[in-house]
Amino acid sequence: MTAPNEARQTKEDEQKAAGRGGLAVLVAKVFFILTGFVQQALLPRAIGRADYGALARVAAVTNLFNNVIVAGSTQGVSRTVAAAGVHEREALRASLRAHVGLALIATGLLVIAAPAVAYFQSAPEVLAPIIAMAAVLFIYGIYAPLVGYINGRRMFTRQATLDMAAATLRTVCMLGIGWAFVRHGGAVARALHTLPGMLGATIGAVLAALGVLLIALKWTGTGASFDVRPAGVPTAAAYMRLIIPVMVAQLFVNALMQADIFMVGRYLSLGAALQAAPLTPSGIARDPASAANEWVAVYRACQLFAFLPYQMLFSVTQVLFPMLAKAKSEEGDVRVAELVGRGSRIGAIVCGLLVAVVVAMPESLIRVAYDRDVAAAGGPALRILVLGQAAFAMLGLATTILVSLGRERAAMTLTALALALLVACCTVLIPQASFGRGQIMATATAAATALAVALVFGVMTARKIAGAFVPWKTALRVALCVAAAFALGLFMPAFGKIVTILVAPVVGLAYVVGLVVMGELGKSDLALILSIVRRKKA
């Protein structure tokens, strides 16, 4: 074989390996989402609705820390290892040292913040579980850099395996140990002034994190030591300058995703304390703490479905916008505007598809994963909340465009603005609402209002910097189809699980047909979708 043929064969082999790895990561992503959905659906049954709601309060705080550490660690180490060449093992050791220090600092901050969170939430039962989850934060602070190392070396199959193992272990351990504590851990929970199911679930999360860390360490080790810093291995200061902006950006995004449930938890507890016998979503009088936690569980159920547009649109942005930076430097502003207009249009159509299904049958969708009482209590709030999360998804699309064009500060400012608006709206609207159903409706309204206002600023900023965003005709047509689905949902009855699974695709098809009739979708869109599919296969 000649040299050119050998080079061509090597490149083809690399492309095939990358394709297999990319497919493995995609499968792992789908598995992770489905496992998380199953986990959230089974937890209320395993540990009880009140414990599940209290656990959602804990997660609202701890996930903020975890996601920031995981995102910064994974991206930072991946870039460092990829750039280190033959010194990738030394790069792992150097970056791992930095992340151990960061993990210790973040864990200390979470432990210190735990009493303040419990006080602000008027929920002393969350204190011990938050401290327990600090162990998960420390473990993730070590585990995530190892995943970054695997990613940087393009070992995508192993990365996918770790992701699937982490999702499986977390689900099994949280459900199993949570269930065991409900039956046998009451004395321990009472001694710690917390709830047994919630405590067991958090202990399960710690054990799952430890298990996947051991697997990762066996595959990667801790890198290679060095006396003289090799070329390509950054100093601690240089490395911090690389990852701190990523972590700050993740902090705002994740705070925005958790702020509404954090705020409604506080006001539910305050509202329940003013009543002699507050009612749960089932209409049963309970003690104030249990009643408040059960209503938090209802709002968490709404979030599970309201986040679907954001999750789907996030995947779309990963396909459509990595080429923006290259187009900006090589082809000019006109090409950038063309790509942004085309990509954001597709994003709006995909987002509208999911929103249309949710607003048409919110109660039925909740019943797929939760019981009848939670579905009936949360259906009206989900119909409003999903509109807010659709605005959040489109805002995320705008900020992704800005980041791709090197305008990270503008993107961060928009996210910070959205967060401030959300907290302000929750502070104004929730205290004025009646306990329970009224408060979760007020929270959904606050989220929708704040995120819609933030989206207006996001659209203006994206148009100013990129020269384009969603075409106004597309926005109008998608809005009309979603409005029609919203109106249909006001008259559509609640279905059982099987019927819901059959009807949901019909609603989605009706949305697509509506866009075709209005001239929004045509043959060119089908050709574009096919080209994207072929490109991903290649």
LUMGU-521669 format. One record per residue (C-alpha): x, y, z; chain; residue in three letters; residue number from 1. Coordinates in pm, 1 decimal, m for minus. Each point is the difference from the previous one (the first is absolute). Last residue first. Layout:
! residues N
         u         v         w  ch   aa    i
         X         Y         Z   A  ALA  NUM
...
This chain:
! residues 538
         u         v         w  ch   aa    i
   m2028.0    1039.7     809.7   A  ALA  538
    m315.3    m109.2     181.4   A  LYS  537
     m33.5     345.5     154.9   A  LYS  536
      40.0     159.7    m344.2   A  ARG  535
    m263.5    m233.6    m149.4   A  ARG  534
    m245.9      93.3     274.7   A  VAL  533
      69.4     372.1     m48.1   A  ILE  532
     m52.0     m36.5    m375.7   A  SER  531
    m328.0    m185.6      56.8   A  LEU  530
    m126.1     277.1     226.1   A  ILE  529
      91.2     263.3    m259.7   A  LEU  528
    m173.3    m192.6    m278.5   A  ALA  527
    m314.8     m31.2     211.1   A  LEU  526
      12.1     372.3      65.8   A  ASP  525
      36.8      75.0    m370.9   A  SER  524
    m305.3    m213.6     m74.7   A  LYS  523
    m226.8     217.7     211.5   A  GLY  522
     m75.7     128.0     348.2   A  LEU  521
    m120.9     352.0      79.6   A  GLU  520
    m264.1      10.8    m274.5   A  GLY  519
    m298.3      45.9     231.5   A  MET  518
    m125.5    m348.3     m93.5   A  VAL  517
     341.5    m150.5      71.9   A  VAL  516
      17.2     169.3     339.7   A  LEU  515
    m345.0    m133.1      90.8   A  GLY  514
      98.0    m346.9    m119.6   A  VAL  513
     298.0       8.5     236.2   A  VAL  512
    m219.9      96.7     296.0   A  TYR  511
    m254.2    m269.1     m92.4   A  ALA  510
     283.7    m253.0      m4.9   A  LEU  509
     102.5     102.4     351.1   A  GLY  508
    m357.8     m37.5     121.4   A  VAL  507
     m14.6    m344.7    m159.9   A  VAL  506
     333.8     m91.2     160.9   A  PRO  505
    m149.2      83.9     344.9   A  ALA  504
    m319.4    m204.6     m57.3   A  VAL  503
     155.8    m348.2       8.7   A  LEU  502
     221.4      52.3     306.6   A  ILE  501
    m290.4     175.4     170.4   A  THR  500
    m232.1    m293.8     m77.0   A  VAL  499
     243.0    m239.8     167.7   A  ILE  498
      51.3     211.2     312.3   A  LYS  497
    m361.4      99.6      63.4   A  GLY  496
    m156.7     306.7    m150.7   A  PHE  495
    m103.2     337.2     144.3   A  ALA  494
    m276.3     162.1    m202.2   A  PRO  493
      64.3     248.3    m284.0   A  MET  492
    m201.7     321.9      25.0   A  PHE  491
     262.6     244.5     127.5   A  LEU  490
     266.6    m200.9    m183.0   A  GLY  489
    m144.9      96.8    m337.2   A  LEU  488
      48.7     367.1      85.7   A  ALA  487
     366.2     m60.9      87.1   A  PHE  486
      47.0    m203.9    m319.7   A  ALA  485
    m142.5     289.7    m202.0   A  ALA  484
     227.4     242.1     183.5   A  ALA  483
     299.5    m223.4     m76.8   A  VAL  482
     m92.9       0.9    m369.3   A  CYS  481
     m44.0     377.8      m1.3   A  LEU  480
     331.6      51.7     181.4   A  ALA  479
     181.2    m218.9    m254.2   A  VAL  478
    m150.6     204.1    m283.4   A  ARG  477
      89.5     332.7     160.8   A  LEU  476
     357.9    m100.8      84.3   A  ALA  475
      51.8    m133.1    m352.5   A  THR  474
    m130.7     323.5    m150.8   A  LYS  473
     226.5     201.0     231.9   A  TRP  472
     311.4    m183.7    m115.3   A  PRO  471
     182.5    m154.1     301.3   A  VAL  470
     330.6     182.2      44.5   A  PHE  469
     209.5     224.1    m222.4   A  ALA  468
     285.9     249.3     m21.3   A  GLY  467
     219.3    m193.9     239.7   A  ALA  466
      75.2     286.2     241.0   A  ILE  465
    m311.5     217.7     m23.7   A  LYS  464
    m237.8    m285.0     m75.8   A  ARG  463
     135.9    m204.4     290.1   A  ALA  462
     m26.9     295.6     238.8   A  THR  461
    m359.1      81.7    m100.4   A  MET  460
    m102.3    m365.5      28.1   A  VAL  459
     162.9     m35.4     340.2   A  GLY  458
    m164.9     317.6     131.1   A  PHE  457
    m339.5    m137.4    m101.9   A  VAL  456
      98.1    m337.2     146.1   A  LEU  455
      61.7     160.8     339.5   A  ALA  454
    m357.2     132.6      m0.6   A  VAL  453
    m134.6    m345.0     m87.2   A  ALA  452
     219.2    m158.0     268.1   A  LEU  451
    m131.6     228.2     271.2   A  ALA  450
    m365.7     m39.1     m93.6   A  THR  449
       9.0    m377.5     m45.8   A  ALA  448
     189.0     m52.9     325.9   A  ALA  447
    m234.5     227.4     195.4   A  ALA  446
    m305.1    m171.7    m150.1   A  THR  445
     136.1    m342.6      92.5   A  ALA  444
      68.1     125.2     352.5   A  THR  443
    m348.9     148.8      29.5   A  ALA  442
    m154.5    m329.7    m112.0   A  MET  441
     215.1    m179.6     257.8   A  ILE  440
    m121.5     243.2     264.8   A  GLN  439
    m369.2     m26.4     m88.8   A  GLY  438
       6.7    m378.5       9.4   A  ARG  437
     158.8     m10.5     343.6   A  GLY  436
     m64.1     297.5     223.8   A  PHE  435
    m184.6     298.7    m144.3   A  SER  434
     194.5     249.3    m209.3   A  ALA  433
     133.8     341.1     110.9   A  GLN  432
     327.2    m145.6     130.5   A  PRO  431
      66.9    m159.5    m342.1   A  ILE  430
     m32.0     309.8    m221.4   A  LEU  429
     251.5     259.5     121.4   A  VAL  428
     290.7    m216.5     114.5   A  THR  427
     m50.0    m236.4    m293.7   A  CYS  426
      12.8     293.1    m243.5   A  CYS  425
     319.3     134.8     159.2   A  ALA  424
     171.1    m340.8      m0.4   A  VAL  423
     m87.8     m52.0    m366.4   A  LEU  422
     105.9     348.8    m103.5   A  LEU  421
     339.3     m37.2     169.5   A  ALA  420
      56.4    m337.7    m165.4   A  LEU  419
     m97.6     131.4    m344.4   A  ALA  418
     238.1     293.6      39.7   A  LEU  417
     282.9    m234.1     102.5   A  ALA  416
     m64.6    m211.5    m309.5   A  THR  415
       2.9     306.4    m224.8   A  LEU  414
     320.6     127.3     158.5   A  THR  413
     167.9    m337.7     m49.2   A  MET  412
     m81.3       2.2    m370.6   A  ALA  411
     129.5     354.9     m39.8   A  ALA  410
     316.4     m94.0     186.6   A  ARG  409
      55.9    m306.1    m219.2   A  GLU  408
      m7.4     195.5    m326.1   A  ARG  407
     248.2    m215.4    m194.0   A  GLY  406
    m230.2     m78.6    m291.4   A  LEU  405
     m79.2    m351.2     126.5   A  SER  404
     m74.4     152.0     341.8   A  VAL  403
    m254.5     237.1    m154.9   A  LEU  402
    m169.1    m279.0    m196.2   A  ILE  401
     m19.5    m215.3     311.6   A  THR  400
    m150.1     296.6     185.8   A  THR  399
    m277.7      27.9    m259.0   A  ALA  398
     m77.6    m372.4       9.9   A  LEU  397
      m5.7      10.3     378.4   A  GLY  396
    m251.9     283.8     m23.2   A  LEU  395
    m202.5    m225.8    m229.4   A  MET  394
       7.2    m273.7     262.3   A  ALA  393
     m85.5     244.2     278.0   A  PHE  392
    m297.2     126.8    m201.6   A  ALA  391
    m109.0    m361.7     m38.7   A  ALA  390
      50.8     m36.0     374.6   A  GLN  389
    m243.0     283.9      58.2   A  GLY  388
    m258.8    m153.5    m232.4   A  LEU  387
      54.2    m334.4     174.1   A  VAL  386
     m79.7     166.3     332.3   A  LEU  385
    m346.3     116.0    m107.4   A  ILE  384
    m139.2    m338.9    m109.2   A  ARG  383
     199.6    m163.0     280.5   A  LEU  382
    m185.0     210.1     259.1   A  ALA  381
    m339.5    m113.8    m130.1   A  PRO  380
     106.3    m368.5       6.8   A  GLY  379
     168.3       1.5     342.9   A  GLY  378
    m288.3     m70.2     236.5   A  ALA  377
    m175.6    m248.5    m227.1   A  ALA  376
     325.6    m176.1     m87.0   A  ALA  375
     116.4     m16.0     362.1   A  VAL  374
    m334.2    m148.9     104.3   A  ASP  373
      m4.5    m256.0    m283.9   A  ARG  372
     341.7    m145.6      77.0   A  ASP  371
     326.6      79.3    m175.4   A  TYR  370
     191.0    m102.5    m313.6   A  ALA  369
    m259.7     m34.7    m278.1   A  VAL  368
    m244.4     199.2     212.4   A  ARG  367
     215.0     310.6     m54.0   A  ILE  366
     m57.1     m34.2    m374.2   A  LEU  365
    m377.4     m27.8      40.4   A  SER  364
     m12.0     312.5     217.1   A  GLU  363
     197.0     202.2    m253.2   A  PRO  362
    m197.0    m104.4    m311.4   A  MET  361
     m15.9     278.5    m260.5   A  ALA  360
     257.3     223.1     168.6   A  VAL  359
     252.8    m286.2       1.5   A  VAL  358
     m45.4    m108.4    m362.0   A  VAL  357
      17.1     356.6    m130.7   A  ALA  356
     310.5      72.0     208.1   A  VAL  355
     181.0    m297.5    m150.1   A  LEU  354
     m70.2     108.2    m358.2   A  LEU  353
      63.9     366.7      75.3   A  GLY  352
     355.8     m77.1     109.7   A  CYS  351
      66.9    m189.6    m322.5   A  VAL  350
    m139.8     287.6    m209.8   A  ILE  349
     192.6     262.9     197.8   A  ALA  348
     325.3    m195.2     m33.6   A  GLY  347
     m49.3     m40.4    m373.6   A  ILE  346
     m43.9     375.5     m32.0   A  ARG  345
     299.0      59.8     226.4   A  SER  344
     217.2    m207.5    m230.7   A  GLY  343
    m107.9     167.2    m322.9   A  ARG  342
      22.9     354.1     132.7   A  GLY  341
     328.4     m66.5     177.2   A  VAL  340
     155.1    m164.6    m305.8   A  LEU  339
    m106.6     283.4    m231.9   A  GLU  338
     110.3     268.2     245.3   A  ALA  337
     341.0    m166.0      28.9   A  VAL  336
      30.5     m20.8    m379.7   A  ARG  335
     m69.4     372.6     m31.7   A  VAL  334
     240.3      81.7     281.5   A  ASP  333
     308.7    m142.8    m165.8   A  GLY  332
     110.1    m326.0    m163.2   A  GLU  331
     325.3    m101.6     169.5   A  GLU  330
       7.6     153.3     347.4   A  SER  329
    m373.3      13.7      71.9   A  LYS  328
     m65.3    m328.2    m179.4   A  ALA  327
     255.8    m173.7     221.8   A  LYS  326
    m158.8     140.4     315.6   A  ALA  325
    m345.5     m96.5    m122.8   A  LEU  324
      86.8    m361.7     m86.8   A  MET  323
     m72.6    m135.5     347.7   A  PRO  322
    m357.3     132.0     m38.3   A  PHE  321
    m227.9    m259.5    m157.7   A  LEU  320
      78.2    m338.3     152.9   A  VAL  319
      59.1      94.4     363.9   A  GLN  318
    m282.0     251.9     m28.2   A  THR  317
    m245.4    m278.5     m83.5   A  VAL  316
      93.8    m197.9     311.1   A  SER  315
     m64.0     303.6     219.4   A  PHE  314
    m333.9      44.9    m174.9   A  LEU  313
    m113.1    m342.2     114.0   A  MET  312
      99.9      54.9     361.7   A  GLN  311
    m150.2     349.1       4.9   A  TYR  310
    m328.3    m116.1    m151.1   A  PRO  309
     m19.2    m291.6     250.8   A  LEU  308
      53.7     219.7     308.8   A  PHE  307
    m375.1      46.0      52.2   A  ALA  306
     m47.2    m375.8      32.7   A  PHE  305
     217.6     m56.5     307.6   A  LEU  304
     m76.1     349.4     125.9   A  GLN  303
    m368.6     m83.2      46.5   A  CYS  302
      90.6    m304.3     210.4   A  ALA  301
     226.9     222.3     210.1   A  ARG  300
    m296.0     234.0      55.3   A  TYR  299
    m209.0    m288.0     129.6   A  VAL  298
     282.8    m116.2     227.8   A  ALA  297
      22.4     353.4     142.5   A  VAL  296
    m370.4     m39.1      80.2   A  TRP  295
      76.7    m319.1     192.4   A  GLU  294
     281.2     176.0     185.2   A  ASN  293
    m232.2     276.3     118.1   A  ALA  292
    m258.8    m248.7     126.4   A  ALA  291
     263.6    m204.0     182.1   A  SER  290
     149.5     304.6     174.3   A  ALA  289
    m339.5     147.1      94.8   A  PRO  288
    m142.9    m320.4     156.1   A  ASP  287
    m259.2    m166.4    m217.6   A  ARG  286
    m359.4      57.3    m107.0   A  ALA  285
     m93.8    m215.0    m298.1   A  ILE  284
    m114.3     158.2    m327.1   A  GLY  283
     219.2    m227.9    m211.7   A  SER  282
     224.3     294.7     m93.8   A  PRO  281
      58.2      45.9     375.7   A  THR  280
    m220.6     219.3     217.6   A  LEU  279
     127.0     224.0     276.8   A  PRO  278
    m136.6     m71.1     350.9   A  ALA  277
      46.7     294.5     237.8   A  ALA  276
     122.2     232.7    m270.7   A  GLN  275
     266.2     270.2      30.1   A  LEU  274
     285.5    m253.3      m4.1   A  ALA  273
    m121.1    m126.9    m339.0   A  ALA  272
      51.8     342.3    m157.0   A  GLY  271
     355.7      35.8     127.9   A  LEU  270
      86.8    m350.2    m116.7   A  SER  269
    m159.0      58.4    m340.2   A  LEU  268
     178.9     335.7     m21.3   A  TYR  267
     344.9    m151.7      43.6   A  ARG  266
     m60.4    m293.7    m230.6   A  GLY  265
    m137.6     234.1    m266.9   A  VAL  264
     327.8     191.9       5.3   A  MET  263
     227.0    m302.5     m35.6   A  PHE  262
    m226.8    m149.7    m266.9   A  ILE  261
      23.7     324.1    m198.0   A  ASP  260
     374.6      50.8      44.7   A  ALA  259
     113.4    m341.6    m125.5   A  GLN  258
      33.9      49.2    m377.9   A  MET  257
     117.6     361.0      32.9   A  LEU  256
     259.2    m105.8     256.5   A  ALA  255
     117.6    m260.0    m250.5   A  ASN  254
      52.3     258.1    m273.8   A  VAL  253
     161.0     257.2     229.9   A  PHE  252
     243.7    m248.5     154.1   A  LEU  251
      78.7    m155.8    m337.2   A  GLN  250
     124.9     337.5    m125.5   A  ALA  249
     211.7      42.0     313.3   A  VAL  248
     140.8    m350.5     m40.0   A  MET  247
      98.4      52.5    m362.8   A  VAL  246
     160.0     335.6      83.7   A  PRO  245
     197.2    m170.8     283.3   A  ILE  244
     127.6    m283.8    m221.0   A  ILE  243
     269.9     159.3    m216.0   A  LEU  242
     124.5     264.4     243.0   A  ARG  241
      29.9    m278.6     256.1   A  MET  240
     224.9    m195.8    m237.6   A  TYR  239
     228.7     296.9     m48.0   A  ALA  238
      33.8      43.7     376.6   A  ALA  237
      65.0    m371.0      59.1   A  ALA  236
     265.7      m3.7    m269.2   A  THR  235
     m87.3    m146.3    m337.4   A  PRO  234
     138.7    m328.7    m139.7   A  VAL  233
      79.4      56.4    m368.3   A  GLY  232
     375.5     m20.5      45.2   A  ALA  231
      94.5    m213.2     297.5   A  PRO  230
      20.7     142.6     354.2   A  ARG  229
     329.4    m112.5     154.4   A  VAL  228
     m26.8    m242.5     290.6   A  ASP  227
    m280.0    m210.3    m141.8   A  PHE  226
    m272.0    m237.5     123.0   A  SER  225
    m205.3    m213.6    m235.8   A  ALA  224
    m377.9     m25.4      m2.5   A  GLY  223
    m247.0     m94.6     271.1   A  THR  222
    m108.7    m338.1    m130.6   A  GLY  221
    m220.5       0.1    m308.8   A  THR  220
    m194.3    m325.2     m21.3   A  TRP  219
      16.8    m107.2     364.9   A  LYS  218
     m65.4     357.3     109.1   A  LEU  217
    m314.7      12.7    m213.1   A  ALA  216
    m139.7    m319.4     152.7   A  ILE  215
      77.2     121.8     351.6   A  LEU  214
    m173.7     331.1     m73.8   A  LEU  213
    m307.4    m187.3    m127.2   A  VAL  212
     m33.3    m178.1     334.8   A  GLY  211
      59.1     310.6     211.7   A  LEU  210
    m271.3     190.7    m185.5   A  ALA  209
    m243.3    m288.0      50.0   A  ALA  208
      81.5     m17.0     371.9   A  LEU  207
     m61.5     373.2      43.5   A  VAL  206
    m326.5     m10.7    m196.0   A  ALA  205
    m121.0    m288.9     214.6   A  GLY  204
      73.8     203.5     311.7   A  ILE  203
    m212.4     276.1    m151.2   A  THR  202
    m285.6    m242.2     m68.9   A  ALA  201
      18.3    m139.7     353.2   A  GLY  200
     m22.3     346.7     153.6   A  LEU  199
    m297.5      91.6    m218.3   A  MET  198
    m180.5    m319.9      89.5   A  GLY  197
      70.6      36.7     371.3   A  PRO  196
    m100.6     366.6      44.0   A  LEU  195
     218.6     233.4     207.2   A  THR  194
      69.6      98.5     358.0   A  HIS  193
     332.1    m191.8      10.1   A  LEU  192
    m115.2    m222.7     286.5   A  ALA  191
    m337.5     m31.8    m168.5   A  ARG  190
     167.5    m121.8    m319.9   A  ALA  189
     202.4    m262.3     186.5   A  VAL  188
    m309.0    m126.9     181.2   A  ALA  187
    m205.1     m15.1    m321.0   A  GLY  186
     257.0    m199.9    m191.8   A  GLY  185
    m173.2    m337.1     m34.8   A  HIS  184
    m298.1      33.7    m228.3   A  ARG  183
      52.3     342.4    m157.5   A  VAL  182
     374.9     m60.4      19.8   A  PHE  181
     m26.7    m312.8    m216.7   A  ALA  180
    m199.5     184.7    m269.6   A  TRP  179
     260.2     278.3     m13.3   A  GLY  178
     275.6    m260.1     m15.2   A  ILE  177
    m158.3    m171.2    m298.3   A  GLY  176
    m125.7     302.8    m190.3   A  LEU  175
     309.9     212.4      47.0   A  MET  174
     234.4    m293.9     m57.1   A  CYS  173
    m171.5    m130.1    m312.8   A  VAL  172
     m38.6     341.3    m162.6   A  THR  171
     349.9     120.8      82.5   A  ARG  170
     160.9    m325.7    m106.7   A  LEU  169
    m181.9      m2.9    m332.9   A  THR  168
      72.4     364.2     m85.3   A  ALA  167
     366.9     m31.5      97.9   A  ALA  166
      42.3    m324.3    m194.6   A  ALA  165
    m156.3     158.5    m308.5   A  MET  164
     227.2     302.0      19.1   A  ASP  163
     304.1    m218.0      65.5   A  LEU  162
     m77.3    m216.7    m301.1   A  THR  161
     m43.9     307.1    m218.4   A  ALA  160
     338.2     131.3     109.5   A  GLN  159
     153.3    m338.4     m69.7   A  ARG  158
    m145.8       3.2    m349.4   A  THR  157
     112.9     358.1     m51.9   A  PHE  156
     370.1     m58.9      62.0   A  MET  155
      78.9     321.8    m187.2   A  ARG  154
     311.4      64.6     213.6   A  ARG  153
    m153.8     328.7     112.9   A  GLY  152
    m323.0    m181.4      82.5   A  ASN  151
     176.8    m252.3     223.5   A  ILE  150
     187.5     281.3     172.8   A  TYR  149
    m322.8     196.3      46.4   A  GLY  148
    m160.7    m309.1     152.7   A  VAL  147
     292.6     m15.3     243.1   A  LEU  146
     m46.6     371.0      75.2   A  PRO  145
    m368.8     m74.1      79.3   A  ALA  144
      80.9    m274.3     255.4   A  TYR  143
     210.4     211.9     234.2   A  ILE  142
    m243.6     288.3      51.9   A  GLY  141
    m279.0    m253.9     m36.6   A  TYR  140
     122.8    m166.6     318.9   A  ILE  139
       7.1     333.3     184.0   A  PHE  138
    m350.8      87.7    m115.6   A  LEU  137
    m132.9    m343.0      93.0   A  VAL  136
     142.5      46.0     351.1   A  ALA  135
    m179.7     334.1      19.3   A  ALA  134
    m315.0    m203.6     m58.9   A  MET  133
      15.1    m114.2     361.8   A  ALA  132
      12.1     364.1     115.5   A  ILE  131
    m306.3      71.8    m213.1   A  ILE  130
    m171.1    m309.3     143.5   A  PRO  129
      65.4     116.4     360.1   A  ALA  128
    m143.8     350.5     m53.9   A  LEU  127
    m308.6     m86.1    m207.3   A  VAL  126
    m222.1     m81.7     302.3   A  GLU  125
      43.9     353.3     135.8   A  PRO  124
    m240.5     129.8    m268.9   A  ALA  123
     m76.3     369.9      43.5   A  SER  122
     158.4      34.0    m346.7   A  GLN  121
     216.2     291.1     110.2   A  PHE  120
      95.6    m186.5     318.8   A  TYR  119
      86.4    m324.0    m180.1   A  ALA  118
     200.8     194.6    m258.2   A  VAL  117
     187.4     192.1     269.8   A  ALA  116
      80.0    m323.0     183.0   A  PRO  115
     131.2    m161.3    m323.7   A  ALA  114
     214.6     293.4    m117.7   A  ALA  113
     301.5     m96.8     211.0   A  ILE  112
     m18.8    m359.6    m122.6   A  VAL  111
     m35.0     118.6    m360.3   A  LEU  110
     291.7     240.5      33.2   A  LEU  109
     221.7    m271.3     148.0   A  GLY  108
     m83.8    m234.7    m285.2   A  THR  107
      77.7     270.4    m255.9   A  ALA  106
     338.6      74.1     162.1   A  ILE  105
      95.6    m368.5      27.7   A  LEU  104
    m107.8     m66.8    m358.5   A  ALA  103
     200.8     298.2    m124.2   A  LEU  102
     311.9    m130.8     175.0   A  GLY  101
     m52.5    m345.9    m145.8   A  VAL  100
     m57.9     169.0    m334.1   A  HIS   99
     336.5     172.4      m4.8   A  ALA   98
     184.7    m321.7      77.7   A  ARG   97
    m198.6    m178.0    m270.9   A  LEU   96
     111.2     261.6    m253.6   A  SER   95
     368.5     m70.8      62.9   A  ALA   94
     m41.6    m379.6      10.1   A  ARG   93
    m208.9      m6.4    m316.3   A  LEU   92
     244.6     224.5    m184.8   A  ALA   91
     283.2    m233.0      98.6   A  GLU   90
    m191.4    m290.7    m150.9   A  ARG   89
     m71.1     203.8    m315.8   A  GLU   88
     368.0      78.1     m54.3   A  HIS   87
      15.0    m150.0    m349.0   A  VAL   86
    m231.7     271.2    m130.9   A  GLY   85
     m99.1     245.3     272.9   A  ALA   84
    m272.4     179.3    m199.2   A  ALA   83
    m256.0    m282.0      23.1   A  ALA   82
      80.8     m43.9     369.4   A  VAL   81
     m58.5     367.0      76.9   A  THR   80
    m320.4      24.9    m202.0   A  ARG   79
    m148.3    m310.5     162.2   A  SER   78
     118.4     107.7     345.2   A  VAL   77
    m176.6     335.3     m22.1   A  GLY   76
    m320.0    m128.4    m160.3   A  GLN   75
     m52.4    m281.3     250.0   A  THR   74
      99.3     201.2     305.4   A  SER   73
    m202.7     309.2     m82.5   A  GLY   72
    m312.4    m197.0     m86.6   A  ALA   71
      25.4    m235.7     298.5   A  VAL   70
      74.8     273.4     255.6   A  ILE   69
    m282.6     225.1    m118.7   A  VAL   68
    m241.7    m291.5     m26.0   A  ASN   67
      76.7    m122.0     351.4   A  ASN   66
     m30.1     338.9     172.1   A  PHE   65
    m339.3      81.8    m153.0   A  LEU   64
    m103.7    m362.4      33.9   A  ASN   63
      53.1      31.7     377.0   A  THR   62
    m239.2     288.9      44.2   A  VAL   61
    m302.6    m101.9    m207.5   A  ALA   60
      79.2    m363.2      85.1   A  ALA   59
     m69.4      59.3     369.0   A  VAL   58
    m336.5     160.9     m74.8   A  ARG   57
     m83.6    m288.0    m235.7   A  ALA   56
      82.8    m240.3     284.3   A  LEU   55
    m263.0     174.6     212.7   A  ALA   54
    m254.3     m58.9    m275.8   A  GLY   53
      97.6    m365.6     m24.7   A  TYR   52
     m21.8     m38.4     377.8   A  ASP   51
    m353.0     143.5      m9.8   A  ALA   50
    m103.1    m223.7    m291.5   A  ARG   49
     121.9    m323.7     152.2   A  GLY   48
     337.8    m177.6      m7.6   A  ILE   47
     m42.0    m272.5    m261.5   A  ALA   46
    m316.7     119.6    m174.5   A  ARG   45
     116.9     360.4     m11.1   A  PRO   44
     338.3    m123.7    m129.5   A  LEU   43
    m143.0    m206.7    m285.3   A  LEU   42
     m87.7     277.8    m246.0   A  ALA   41
     312.8     204.4      68.7   A  GLN   40
     223.0    m303.6     m46.7   A  GLN   39
    m178.4    m104.9    m318.9   A  VAL   38
      53.5     346.5    m147.2   A  PHE   37
     365.4      m1.7     107.3   A  GLY   36
      44.4    m337.8    m163.9   A  THR   35
    m157.5     130.2    m320.8   A  LEU   34
     226.2     306.3      m5.7   A  ILE   33
     315.3    m201.6      73.6   A  PHE   32
     m89.0    m265.2    m258.3   A  PHE   31
     m50.9     271.0    m263.8   A  VAL   30
     336.8     151.4      88.0   A  LYS   29
     166.7    m343.1       4.7   A  ALA   28
    m135.4     m74.3    m347.5   A  VAL   27
     136.4     333.2    m122.5   A  LEU   26
     338.8     m66.7     161.7   A  VAL   25
      15.6    m342.5    m167.4   A  ALA   24
     m96.2     149.4    m336.0   A  LEU   23
     276.6     257.0      34.4   A  GLY   22
     248.4    m273.1      83.2   A  GLY   21
    m103.1    m208.3    m299.3   A  ARG   20
      27.9     306.9    m222.0   A  GLY   19
     337.1      93.7     145.7   A  ALA   18
     126.4    m352.5     m65.1   A  ALA   17
    m132.6      12.1    m355.8   A  LYS   16
     160.1     339.0     m57.8   A  GLN   15
     332.0    m122.1     138.5   A  GLU   14
     m11.9    m306.5    m224.1   A  ASP   13
     m76.2     220.8    m300.3   A  GLU   12
     293.9     226.9      86.4   A  LYS   11
     232.0    m299.0      31.9   A  THR   10
    m120.6    m139.4    m332.8   A  GLN    9
      63.9     333.9    m172.7   A  ARG    8
     346.9      23.1     152.2   A  ALA    7
      76.2    m356.7    m110.8   A  GLU    6
    m130.5      76.3    m348.0   A  ASN    5
     217.6     311.0     m21.3   A  PRO    4
     302.4    m201.8     120.8   A  ALA    3
     m50.6    m282.2    m247.3   A  THR    2
    m134.9    m339.7     101.5   A  MET    1
